[in-house]
């Protein structure tokens, strides 16, 4: 069947926003729209999924070298609720809300910026290009947003669970960290964070690009149901978890209040392996798996839907 056919497919509905692009050519997303849509998606997502992030961080900080405080995921939740109420599962949320909005904004903005440069004549992005665009997006968000915000988040959660918390709130905590450790104190574990975020987004966007291309087939403007987008996002999230959980564990240790025990990212990895064994690199995998699958699914659904709305009011060529 020739690619020049002019009949209208029953799957090609004129009212679809994507149909605004010329026939046979995928509509590109302006980086400005991607930044705005990404920020909105990131803010909504973190408010939904934070409790699992809290539990994951707690289990990773609960080192085997000391008597374990928690017996597992359920025990961590029980102890937290018993000691601080349900609100205890949201301690440290503010630091992630302040970070998630610019993080997702930078990620999607950079992905679309790079993607628009790499797409072929028909506007298609292949899987390999999706991988490298995701890698670039991950490195950008790591340096600009993730490393300083994650460092503050981990220190804040760790501090709030200590016997005598010294941080009264997010901004007070930031001031204290910078006052005592300088700006460098918010950039602990930069190497591990760049490796983690870069590989994270490379894997996720590779999987998402592959699944989208498979689903759309020869019609680059074929609409994708939000539930399908969510399913693809969950699969991409799961792939990234199994691909880089060890880096996530190392990053968390490097950004904790006891980060001074490690000379570097490599030293941290060696000490974990030596003192706790290889399985320690997969601590917190189950809660992280649940959070990330939900996280990526929600972010991609909201992102795609917000872009569709922006296309109605923000006209770009």
C-alpha positions as a Python dict, from the first residue, in 0.01 Angstrom:
ca = {
    (1, 'X'): (0, 0, 0),
    (2, 'X'): (155, 332, -102),
    (3, 'X'): (233, 592, 162),
    (4, 'X'): (56, 847, -62),
    (5, 'X'): (-297, 710, -3),
    (6, 'X'): (-544, 991, 50),
    (7, 'X'): (-835, 803, 205),
    (8, 'X'): (-914, 884, 568),
    (9, 'X'): (-851, 598, 808),
    (10, 'X'): (-1132, 523, 1054),
    (11, 'X'): (-868, 569, 1327),
    (12, 'X'): (-778, 915, 1205),
    (13, 'X'): (-1032, 1149, 1359),
    (14, 'X'): (-1024, 1511, 1239),
    (15, 'X'): (-1103, 1637, 1586),
    (16, 'X'): (-784, 1490, 1727),
    (17, 'X'): (-535, 1763, 1818),
    (18, 'X'): (-253, 1571, 1653),
    (19, 'X'): (-440, 1602, 1323),
    (20, 'X'): (-329, 1964, 1307),
    (21, 'X'): (1, 1834, 1165),
    (22, 'X'): (30, 1775, 790),
    (23, 'X'): (-75, 1427, 680),
    (24, 'X'): (206, 1178, 722),
    (25, 'X'): (420, 1411, 934),
    (26, 'X'): (421, 1395, 1312),
    (27, 'X'): (338, 1715, 1499),
    (28, 'X'): (637, 1841, 1698),
    (29, 'X'): (598, 1963, 2055),
    (30, 'X'): (743, 2306, 2124),
    (31, 'X'): (1000, 2293, 2409),
    (32, 'X'): (817, 2578, 2581),
    (33, 'X'): (498, 2373, 2595),
    (34, 'X'): (699, 2076, 2716),
    (35, 'X'): (847, 2280, 3003),
    (36, 'X'): (504, 2402, 3119),
    (37, 'X'): (329, 2067, 3074),
    (38, 'X'): (617, 1883, 3242),
    (39, 'X'): (611, 2112, 3546),
    (40, 'X'): (236, 2065, 3594),
    (41, 'X'): (268, 1687, 3558),
    (42, 'X'): (560, 1669, 3802),
    (43, 'X'): (379, 1867, 4072),
    (44, 'X'): (64, 1654, 4060),
    (45, 'X'): (254, 1324, 4045),
    (46, 'X'): (469, 1376, 4355),
    (47, 'X'): (169, 1465, 4573),
    (48, 'X'): (16, 1127, 4481),
    (49, 'X'): (322, 904, 4514),
    (50, 'X'): (529, 1055, 4798),
    (51, 'X'): (449, 799, 5074),
    (52, 'X'): (621, 520, 4878),
    (53, 'X'): (923, 748, 4822),
    (54, 'X'): (937, 812, 5197),
    (55, 'X'): (932, 439, 5279),
    (56, 'X'): (1196, 363, 5012),
    (57, 'X'): (1431, 627, 5152),
    (58, 'X'): (1380, 508, 5510),
    (59, 'X'): (1464, 147, 5422),
    (60, 'X'): (1776, 251, 5232),
    (61, 'X'): (1898, 462, 5524),
    (62, 'X'): (1831, 172, 5763),
    (63, 'X'): (2177, 24, 5719),
    (64, 'X'): (2257, -337, 5812),
    (65, 'X'): (2573, -222, 5989),
    (66, 'X'): (2356, -100, 6275),
    (67, 'X'): (2063, -283, 6441),
    (68, 'X'): (1783, -248, 6179),
    (69, 'X'): (1504, -18, 6290),
    (70, 'X'): (1252, -163, 6047),
    (71, 'X'): (1162, -524, 5968),
    (72, 'X'): (1026, -435, 5627),
    (73, 'X'): (791, -212, 5429),
    (74, 'X'): (481, -278, 5640),
    (75, 'X'): (673, -231, 5966),
    (76, 'X'): (818, 97, 5840),
    (77, 'X'): (470, 226, 5760),
    (78, 'X'): (332, 105, 6098),
    (79, 'X'): (611, 266, 6300),
    (80, 'X'): (584, 593, 6109),
    (81, 'X'): (206, 617, 6150),
    (82, 'X'): (226, 512, 6514),
    (83, 'X'): (488, 770, 6598),
    (84, 'X'): (381, 1061, 6378),
    (85, 'X'): (36, 982, 6239),
    (86, 'X'): (-51, 948, 5871),
    (87, 'X'): (106, 1291, 5813),
    (88, 'X'): (437, 1129, 5904),
    (89, 'X'): (437, 956, 5565),
    (90, 'X'): (445, 1301, 5406),
    (91, 'X'): (739, 1440, 5603),
    (92, 'X'): (984, 1588, 5358),
    (93, 'X'): (714, 1634, 5090),
    (94, 'X'): (778, 2006, 5057),
    (95, 'X'): (1136, 1953, 4939),
    (96, 'X'): (1014, 1716, 4664),
    (97, 'X'): (729, 1940, 4553),
    (98, 'X'): (972, 2230, 4513),
    (99, 'X'): (1201, 1998, 4318),
    (100, 'X'): (956, 1788, 4114),
    (101, 'X'): (804, 2080, 3923),
    (102, 'X'): (1133, 2216, 3781),
    (103, 'X'): (1273, 1861, 3745),
    (104, 'X'): (994, 1744, 3515),
    (105, 'X'): (996, 2079, 3337),
    (106, 'X'): (1368, 2052, 3257),
    (107, 'X'): (1334, 1682, 3164),
    (108, 'X'): (1053, 1719, 2910),
    (109, 'X'): (1179, 2053, 2783),
    (110, 'X'): (1524, 1911, 2711),
    (111, 'X'): (1383, 1589, 2564),
    (112, 'X'): (1163, 1775, 2318),
    (113, 'X'): (1443, 2021, 2235),
    (114, 'X'): (1684, 1738, 2152),
    (115, 'X'): (1411, 1527, 1992),
    (116, 'X'): (1308, 1805, 1754),
    (117, 'X'): (1670, 1826, 1637),
    (118, 'X'): (1701, 1452, 1580),
    (119, 'X'): (1367, 1355, 1421),
    (120, 'X'): (1362, 1248, 1056),
    (121, 'X'): (1175, 1420, 773),
    (122, 'X'): (843, 1268, 882),
    (123, 'X'): (893, 1385, 1239),
    (124, 'X'): (959, 1034, 1369),
    (125, 'X'): (1202, 962, 1652),
    (126, 'X'): (1343, 609, 1653),
    (127, 'X'): (1424, 409, 1967),
    (128, 'X'): (1797, 479, 1963),
    (129, 'X'): (1737, 852, 1926),
    (130, 'X'): (1483, 832, 2208),
    (131, 'X'): (1754, 673, 2424),
    (132, 'X'): (2004, 954, 2364),
    (133, 'X'): (1742, 1228, 2402),
    (134, 'X'): (1639, 1069, 2732),
    (135, 'X'): (2003, 1051, 2840),
    (136, 'X'): (2048, 1421, 2768),
    (137, 'X'): (1726, 1506, 2952),
    (138, 'X'): (1834, 1298, 3254),
    (139, 'X'): (2177, 1459, 3279),
    (140, 'X'): (2024, 1808, 3249),
    (141, 'X'): (1768, 1749, 3524),
    (142, 'X'): (2035, 1591, 3747),
    (143, 'X'): (2269, 1889, 3733),
    (144, 'X'): (2012, 2168, 3734),
    (145, 'X'): (1755, 2031, 3980),
    (146, 'X'): (1777, 1674, 4107),
    (147, 'X'): (2112, 1666, 4285),
    (148, 'X'): (2058, 1971, 4510),
    (149, 'X'): (1692, 1891, 4576),
    (150, 'X'): (1747, 1521, 4644),
    (151, 'X'): (2036, 1598, 4879),
    (152, 'X'): (1813, 1834, 5076),
    (153, 'X'): (1527, 1580, 5074),
    (154, 'X'): (1737, 1294, 5209),
    (155, 'X'): (1899, 1512, 5477),
    (156, 'X'): (1556, 1646, 5577),
    (157, 'X'): (1394, 1301, 5606),
    (158, 'X'): (1699, 1165, 5791),
    (159, 'X'): (1694, 1462, 6030),
    (160, 'X'): (1321, 1435, 6101),
    (161, 'X'): (1360, 1072, 6208),
    (162, 'X'): (1650, 1143, 6444),
    (163, 'X'): (1604, 1179, 6820),
    (164, 'X'): (1647, 1556, 6813),
    (165, 'X'): (1546, 1706, 6474),
    (166, 'X'): (1729, 2033, 6403),
    (167, 'X'): (1546, 2147, 6089),
    (168, 'X'): (1218, 2332, 6157),
    (169, 'X'): (1105, 2325, 5795),
    (170, 'X'): (1221, 2308, 5436),
    (171, 'X'): (1363, 2659, 5402),
    (172, 'X'): (1516, 2650, 5750),
    (173, 'X'): (1676, 2317, 5658),
    (174, 'X'): (1818, 2460, 5334),
    (175, 'X'): (1963, 2759, 5520),
    (176, 'X'): (2122, 2536, 5783),
    (177, 'X'): (2273, 2298, 5526),
    (178, 'X'): (2422, 2586, 5323),
    (179, 'X'): (2538, 2768, 5637),
    (180, 'X'): (2718, 2464, 5778),
    (181, 'X'): (2837, 2295, 5458),
    (182, 'X'): (2825, 2565, 5193),
    (183, 'X'): (2660, 2531, 4852),
    (184, 'X'): (2873, 2219, 4806),
    (185, 'X'): (2660, 2059, 5076),
    (186, 'X'): (2364, 2051, 4835),
    (187, 'X'): (2570, 1882, 4562),
    (188, 'X'): (2678, 1567, 4742),
    (189, 'X'): (2663, 1257, 4525),
    (190, 'X'): (2657, 1452, 4197),
    (191, 'X'): (2832, 1175, 4001),
    (192, 'X'): (2591, 908, 4128),
    (193, 'X'): (2294, 1137, 4061),
    (194, 'X'): (2402, 1212, 3702),
    (195, 'X'): (2456, 839, 3640),
    (196, 'X'): (2122, 751, 3797),
    (197, 'X'): (1912, 1020, 3627),
    (198, 'X'): (2087, 982, 3294),
    (199, 'X'): (2035, 605, 3285),
    (200, 'X'): (1685, 644, 3429),
    (201, 'X'): (1557, 873, 3157),
    (202, 'X'): (1755, 698, 2881),
    (203, 'X'): (1584, 368, 2969),
    (204, 'X'): (1239, 523, 3015),
    (205, 'X'): (1235, 727, 2697),
    (206, 'X'): (1387, 437, 2501),
    (207, 'X'): (1103, 210, 2614),
    (208, 'X'): (836, 480, 2567),
    (209, 'X'): (961, 567, 2219),
    (210, 'X'): (974, 200, 2121),
    (211, 'X'): (622, 129, 2247),
    (212, 'X'): (476, 444, 2092),
    (213, 'X'): (632, 367, 1752),
    (214, 'X'): (504, 10, 1771),
    (215, 'X'): (153, 124, 1862),
    (216, 'X'): (132, 399, 1599),
    (217, 'X'): (275, 187, 1318),
    (218, 'X'): (272, 381, 991),
    (219, 'X'): (48, 660, 1125),
    (220, 'X'): (267, 902, 1329),
    (221, 'X'): (-41, 1103, 1429),
    (222, 'X'): (-247, 812, 1557),
    (223, 'X'): (-403, 914, 1888),
    (224, 'X'): (-301, 714, 2195),
    (225, 'X'): (-558, 657, 2469),
    (226, 'X'): (-441, 794, 2808),
    (227, 'X'): (-474, 447, 2963),
    (228, 'X'): (-242, 304, 2697),
    (229, 'X'): (2, 589, 2764),
    (230, 'X'): (-15, 501, 3135),
    (231, 'X'): (50, 133, 3064),
    (232, 'X'): (351, 219, 2846),
    (233, 'X'): (475, 454, 3118),
    (234, 'X'): (447, 184, 3387),
    (235, 'X'): (646, -60, 3171),
    (236, 'X'): (912, 207, 3111),
    (237, 'X'): (926, 279, 3483),
    (238, 'X'): (968, -87, 3575),
    (239, 'X'): (1250, -125, 3323),
    (240, 'X'): (1435, 171, 3474),
    (241, 'X'): (1399, 36, 3829),
    (242, 'X'): (1559, -299, 3751),
    (243, 'X'): (1821, -123, 3543),
    (244, 'X'): (1953, 122, 3801),
    (245, 'X'): (1839, 54, 4157),
    (246, 'X'): (2204, 3, 4269),
    (247, 'X'): (2282, 359, 4157),
    (248, 'X'): (1978, 485, 4347),
    (249, 'X'): (2100, 317, 4667),
    (250, 'X'): (2449, 464, 4630),
    (251, 'X'): (2305, 809, 4557),
    (252, 'X'): (2085, 795, 4869),
    (253, 'X'): (2382, 698, 5090),
    (254, 'X'): (2600, 973, 4940),
    (255, 'X'): (2334, 1234, 5019),
    (256, 'X'): (2246, 1120, 5373),
    (257, 'X'): (2365, 1282, 5696),
    (258, 'X'): (2640, 1017, 5719),
    (259, 'X'): (2774, 1091, 5370),
    (260, 'X'): (3106, 1188, 5532),
    (261, 'X'): (3182, 817, 5575),
    (262, 'X'): (3237, 787, 5201),
    (263, 'X'): (3527, 943, 5009),
    (264, 'X'): (3358, 912, 4670),
    (265, 'X'): (3084, 735, 4475),
    (266, 'X'): (3316, 440, 4409),
    (267, 'X'): (3421, 425, 4776),
    (268, 'X'): (3055, 418, 4877),
    (269, 'X'): (2984, 127, 4640),
    (270, 'X'): (3289, -67, 4764),
    (271, 'X'): (3197, -19, 5132),
    (272, 'X'): (2835, -125, 5078),
    (273, 'X'): (2952, -437, 4894),
    (274, 'X'): (3217, -517, 5158),
    (275, 'X'): (3009, -459, 5472),
    (276, 'X'): (2655, -543, 5358),
    (277, 'X'): (2684, -770, 5057),
    (278, 'X'): (2548, -738, 4700),
    (279, 'X'): (2182, -763, 4803),
    (280, 'X'): (2219, -428, 4983),
    (281, 'X'): (2227, -262, 4641),
    (282, 'X'): (1864, -364, 4596),
    (283, 'X'): (1729, -240, 4929),
    (284, 'X'): (1402, -57, 4879),
    (285, 'X'): (1341, -214, 4536),
    (286, 'X'): (978, -317, 4603),
    (287, 'X'): (855, 22, 4730),
    (288, 'X'): (1058, 193, 4457),
    (289, 'X'): (907, -33, 4191),
    (290, 'X'): (555, 55, 4299),
    (291, 'X'): (632, 426, 4321),
    (292, 'X'): (822, 452, 3993),
    (293, 'X'): (566, 259, 3785),
    (294, 'X'): (289, 481, 3922),
    (295, 'X'): (512, 788, 3893),
    (296, 'X'): (607, 742, 3528),
    (297, 'X'): (255, 638, 3425),
    (298, 'X'): (98, 944, 3591),
    (299, 'X'): (360, 1186, 3459),
    (300, 'X'): (329, 1073, 3098),
    (301, 'X'): (-53, 1072, 3109),
    (302, 'X'): (-75, 1422, 3257),
    (303, 'X'): (203, 1551, 3033),
    (304, 'X'): (38, 1428, 2713),
    (305, 'X'): (-305, 1561, 2814),
    (306, 'X'): (-170, 1903, 2917),
    (307, 'X'): (16, 1930, 2585),
    (308, 'X'): (-312, 1860, 2405),
    (309, 'X'): (-481, 2141, 2599),
    (310, 'X'): (-192, 2379, 2533),
    (311, 'X'): (-216, 2302, 2160),
    (312, 'X'): (-565, 2455, 2169),
    (313, 'X'): (-454, 2788, 2315),
    (314, 'X'): (-84, 2806, 2226),
    (315, 'X'): (-33, 2789, 1852),
    (316, 'X'): (319, 2706, 1733),
    (317, 'X'): (455, 2589, 1399),
}
